[in-house]
């Protein structure tokens, strides 16, 4: 054999068996829509994290949120027209979490004497699992931004109306007027908000303090509901 003759290279056995091996090892390139969605999510999460650190929404700047998300400020405007619009999206997300909580409490159909305990347990777990969204709502309620405050008030009213509709399913409340159902639902929602704010003030590594808040919240709701059988809508 001539010294210039080269022996043909044999294919790698794995490649011969699996012609798609290279494609399987190479990471899939994200689409433009996926990259846009990831950047949008990063901006929302950056705002949530800053507010969870007790920063007020009024103190957040477009530049600080963009920097925390790892994007240039101009990229912000590809996703939100302003900080107000970003805040409105966060409010919508946060109340979807609350509605999911209401649906979970509604499912399973616990007996009436267990409804309060189950509801408090679900509330505490939801705050624990979605702490940043609850912290955002709790702090944005007192922001100087009128646009956000107005939307939060509207969402709380809507949430209260949904709860009133659920309460009407209970036999003891079926003869109540819509006004009175709204009233008792409002009392319960206010108690829930107070409980959420109390939990947010407790360090995450303080389970005993959280358990005490849960115990007191259950007692407060039971005390509120004691008047229900004796109330007559006029």
N, C-alpha and C positions, 0 to 999 in steps of 0.2 A: 504493500500500500504506500502511495506517495506520501511524503511528509506534509504535502500541502492539502492532502485529502482529509476532510473533517468528518468525524463520526456524527451522524444526525443525533440531535438531542431528543431523548425520550420525554414524553409529557410526564409531569408529576402525577403519581398514581391517584392522588386525591382529586386533582383536576380532571383526570381522565374519567374518573367515576362520577364526578359531580361538576358538570360544566358551569353550574350557577354558583360555585363556591365563592368566587371573587365578588359576585353581586351580593351574596349573603353576608360577607364580611364587611363590605363597605356600608357605612351609615346612610340611611335614606335622607336625601336632601329635602328640607322642609319647603313647602310651597310658600309663595308670597303671602297668601291668606293666613297660613299658619304663623309666619313670622310676624305679621301685623297683629294677630291675636295675642301672641306671646308678649309683644311690646306693650299692647294695651293692658294686659293683665299685670305686667310688671309695674306700670304707672299706678294702677289702682292699688296694688299691694304696697307700693312704696308710701302712698298716702295713708293707708290703714296703719302701717307700722309706725309712722311718725305720730299719728294721733293716739296710738296705743301707748306711746311713750309720753302721754299727757301733753302733747303739743295741741294747741287749739287749731281748728280749721282756718281761722282768720290769720294765724301766724304762718301757715304753710304758703310757700311760694312755688310758682311754676318751676323755677330753676332748681329748687331744693328737691322737689319731687322727681324731676327729670334726672337729676344727678344721682339720687338714690336708686332710680330704676336702671341706671347705666345707659341713658340715652342723652343726646344733645337736646337743648331746649326746643329747637325748631321741630324736632320729631314729635314733641307733645301735641302740636297743632294738627298732626295727621290723624289724631285719635279723638281729641277733645277741643272744642272751640275756646274753652276757658276753664279755670279752676271750678267755677260754679257748675259747669256741665259734668265735670268729673265727680263733684260732690253729689249731684243728683243721681248719677249712676250708682254710687255707693249706697245711697239711701234706698234705691230700688232693690239692690242686692240684699241689703240688710233686712228689709221687710219681707222679702221672699223667704228668708230664714225664719222669721217669726211665723209666717203662714205655714211653713213646713212643720213648725212646732205645733201649731193649732191642729193641723191635719193628723199628726201623730197622736195627740191627746184624744182626738175624736175617734180614731181607729181602735179596735179592740173592745170597745164598749164596756169599760169597767163599771161595776155597780156604783150607784150614786155616792155611797159612803167612802168609796175609794177614789173618786174623781179628783178631789183636792190633793191628796197625797201623790197620785200619779202625775197630776199637772205640775206640781212643784218639782218633782224629780225630773220631769222632762225639761222644765225651764232651766234648772241648774245645769243639767247636762248640755243643753243647747248653748248656754253662756260659756261653758267650759270648752266646748268644741268649736264655737264661732266667736271667740272672745273679741277679736279685733272688730268685727262688724257691730257687736253690741257696744263696744267702747266708742266706736264712731258715732252711733246714734245718741248715746248718753251725753257725749260732749258736744255734738253738733246742735243738740236741742237748745243750748245756751250760747251758741255762736252769735256774733254780731251780724252774720250774713242772713238777711231777711228771706232770701230765696230758699235757702236750706231749711230755715225754721218753718216757713210756710208749708213746704212739702212734707216735713216730718209731722206737723200737726194734722195735715190731711191724711197721711198714712195711718196715724194713730186713730183718727176717727173711723177710717175704713176698717182697720183691724178690730176696733170696738164693735162696729156694726156686724162684722162677721161672727164675733164671739156672741153677740146678742142673738143672732140667728141660731147658733148652736145651742144656747141655753134654752131656747123655746122648745127644744125637743124633750126636756124633762117635764114629767107630768105635773110637778108642783108649780111649774112656771107657765103652763100652757094658757092659763087665763089672764096672764099679765098683759098689759098694754105694751105697744112698741116703745113708748116713752119710758116705761118702767124697766123694760128689758135693757134698753140702752143705758139706763141709770146704773143698774147692777153690773152690767158689763164694764161700764166706765170705772166703777169702784174696783173691780177685779184687775183691770188693765193698769190702773194707777198703782195697785199693790204689786203687780208684776214688775213695773218699771222701778219701783223703790227697791225691790229684791235684786233686780239686775244691777242697779247702781251699787248696792251694798256688796254684792259678789265681786264686782270690778275693783272695789277698793281693798279687797283682801288679796294678799300675795298668793301666787299660784301654789306655793309650797306650804300652805296653811290649811290642810284639810279639816282640822277641827273647827276652825273659825267658819269655814264654808258650811260645815254640817250644822252649826248653831244658827246661821242665817237661814238655812233650809227649814230647821225646826220652827223658828219664829215665824217664817213666812207661812207655813202650814197652819199655825195657830191663828194668825191674823185672818187668813182666808176662811177658816172655820168660824171665827167670830163674826165675820161679815155675813156668812151664809146662814147663821142662826136665825136671823130675822126673816129669812125668805118664807118659811111656812106660815108666818103670822102676818105677812103683808098682803093687803087687798088693794088691787088697782081700782081707783075711783073713776 
